[in-house]
């Protein structure tokens, strides 16, 4: 197995968990871009947004149902940003679908 996020799901690589259930895992980014930077991933390997299908989209819906709870538990009462990078031009560095929750300070409008 060469996917670092799959290794985190399997417990081969430790992480600071923010949330976990049978289908998804949320953990703190080791290179945070904001005071709060949590990654939310499906436990099943989906390479990117481009890999979302009718067969696996339910786990993506579940992620978006849980993101507000994860953000609230992290103290993000004034708002947060959710980002998913897709492909090399978007700087997706890990080929496993993941959503960044960023917050903990006022974010700029700059997106690129």
Secondary structure, 3 states (H helix, E strand, C coil): CCCHHHHHHHCCCCCCEEEECCCEEEEECCCCCCCEEEEEEECCCCCCHHHCCCCCHHHHHHHHHHHHHHHHHCCCCCCEEEECCCCHHHCCCCCCCEEEEEECCCCCCCCC
